[in-house]
């Protein structure tokens, strides 16, 4: 079976998404806000069965593009890039969870929950950032499908 067959919810995320990342500290204060464009793909050829490209754009014009290739095994996608190490799996028909660590922050770890609406056109994501076991901030993301 293929990744799309074994992870049908992840397959429904295929395409391009736009939205906004809102970072808040532990007290709920907004510390950053920027636009995002994500491309979620399942390449037919090549080394990676899942490949995601995130493009972030700040109001001052700065941009950052990050590539997230992922391997597939045991109904999980596995990330091991120069930036992160982690995995994602389907929880139910609407929810994907991710856990990961950033390689530049060995004391931190992250949990992400992604919820896809029934139409497959909107999704909400929440990252929880932990430092030494304490949640220090959250990233709130609302996105809509653009392609």
Secondary structure as UniProt FT lines:
FT   HELIX           3..6
FT   HELIX           8..12
FT   STRAND          15..25
FT   TURN            26..27
FT   STRAND          30..41
FT   STRAND          50..58
FT   TURN            59..60
FT   STRAND          63..73
FT   TURN            74..75
FT   STRAND          76..80
FT   STRAND          84..90
FT   STRAND          95..102
FT   TURN            103..104
FT   TURN            106..107
FT   STRAND          108..116
FT   TURN            118..119
FT   STRAND          122..131
FT   TURN            132..133
FT   STRAND          134..145
//
